[in-house]
């Protein structure tokens, strides 16, 4: 067996050139991949955003409704006579306005039960579809490379696979 070969020494100029080459490769990759990353974010927001926003809003509405009920309950417990007086004045004023306008005050109400409904997962694509589409999008990412010496940056582009266009949706039909 022979003696192990000692590696060639690295000169400062070579190290600097390799550092510059790899930095350039990283920048090339970052710029090339930015649109793919933005597309992936848009896809995810389009697929999951509406259900997420509806869920957050429904939970906020439930909390607001519960808070309003609690406020009335607290007022009626803390000062029951003041609460009763306010309710009687409100009822008397509402009844009088109904007489003046020849309207039944009880005819005016608004209900939106869907404002409190959590939408669930029915309008969300299945996780298998999301995963498959994410893999397809990711296949478009570019990978940077340099030669053996650490310079000559280049990009290895992705496959160019496309998940296709999704139809626009509107909640106001």
TANOR-V917635 format. One record per residue. N is the residue number from 0. PSI is psi as a letter, one per 30 degrees, with the letter a starting at -180 (NA if undefined). OMEGA is omega in degrees with one decimal (none if undefined). Layout:
N|PSI|OMEGA + N|PSI|OMEGA
This chain:
0|k|-179.4 + 1|l|177.8 + 2|k|178.9 + 3|k|-179.4 + 4|k|177.6 + 5|k|-178.9 + 6|l|176.1 + 7|k|179.2 + 8|k|177.6 + 9|k|-179.7 + 10|l|-178.7 + 11|e|179.5 + 12|e|179.0 + 13|e|179.1 + 14|e|179.2 + 15|e|179.7 + 16|e|178.5 + 17|e|179.1 + 18|e|178.9 + 19|e|179.9 + 20|e|-179.9 + 21|e|176.1 + 22|e|178.6 + 23|e|178.3 + 24|e|177.9 + 25|e|177.7 + 26|e|178.5 + 27|e|-179.3 + 28|e|-179.5 + 29|e|-179.6 + 30|e|-179.0 + 31|e|-175.2 + 32|f|-178.0 + 33|e|178.8 + 34|e|179.3 + 35|e|178.7 + 36|e|178.1 + 37|e|177.3 + 38|e|179.0 + 39|e|177.8 + 40|e|179.1 + 41|e|178.7 + 42|e|-178.4 + 43|e|178.7 + 44|e|179.2 + 45|e|-176.7 + 46|e|-171.9 + 47|f|-174.2 + 48|e|-177.8 + 49|e|179.7 + 50|e|179.0 + 51|e|179.7 + 52|e|179.5 + 53|e|178.9 + 54|e|179.1 + 55|e|-178.5 + 56|e|179.0 + 57|e|178.2 + 58|e|177.4 + 59|e|178.7 + 60|e|177.7 + 61|e|179.4 + 62|e|179.3 + 63|e|178.7 + 64|e|178.2 + 65|e|178.3 + 66|e|178.7 + 67|e|177.3 + 68|e|180.0 + 69|e|-179.1 + 70|e|179.0 + 71|e|179.9 + 72|e|-179.9 + 73|e|179.4 + 74|e|-177.8 + 75|f|178.4 + 76|e|-176.0 + 77|e|-179.2 + 78|i|-173.9 + 79|e|-178.9 + 80|e|177.8 + 81|e|178.4 + 82|e|-179.4 + 83|e|179.4 + 84|e|178.9 + 85|e|-178.6 + 86|e|179.5 + 87|e|178.0 + 88|e|179.5 + 89|e|179.8 + 90|e|179.9 + 91|e|-179.8 + 92|e|-179.8 + 93|e|178.1 + 94|e|-179.7 + 95|e|177.0 + 96|e|177.6 + 97|e|178.0 + 98|e|-178.7 + 99|e|-178.0 + 100|g|-179.4 + 101|h|-179.3 + 102|l|174.2 + 103|j|-177.9 + 104|f|-179.0 + 105|f|178.8 + 106|f|-177.6 + 107|j|173.8 + 108|l|179.2 + 109|k|177.2 + 110|k|175.4 + 111|i|-176.9 + 112|f|179.8 + 113|f|178.5 + 114|f|-178.4 + 115|f|-174.9 + 116|k|174.8 + 117|k|-169.4 + 118|f|-177.5 + 119|a|-172.0 + 120|g|-174.3 + 121|e|-179.4 + 122|g|-178.8 + 123|k|177.9 + 124|k|178.2 + 125|l|-177.6 + 126|e|178.9 + 127|e|178.0 + 128|e|178.2 + 129|e|-179.3 + 130|e|179.3 + 131|e|179.4 + 132|e|178.8 + 133|e|178.0 + 134|e|178.0 + 135|e|178.0 + 136|e|-178.6 + 137|f|179.8 + 138|f|178.2 + 139|f|-178.4 + 140|k|176.9 + 141|k|177.2 + 142|k|-178.8 + 143|l|176.9 + 144|l|174.9 + 145|l|178.8 + 146|a|-176.9 + 147|e|-179.7 + 148|f|178.2 + 149|g|177.9 + 150|a|-173.7 + 151|i|-177.2 + 152|k|178.7 + 153|l|177.6 + 154|k|169.9 + 155|j|-174.1 + 156|l|178.6 + 157|a|-174.1 + 158|f|-177.3 + 159|g|179.2 + 160|k|-176.4 + 161|k|177.4 + 162|f|179.7 + 163|l|-178.4 + 164|k|174.5 + 165|k|-178.9 + 166|k|177.1 + 167|k|179.3 + 168|k|174.6 + 169|k|177.4 + 170|f|179.2 + 171|j|-177.3 + 172|NA|none
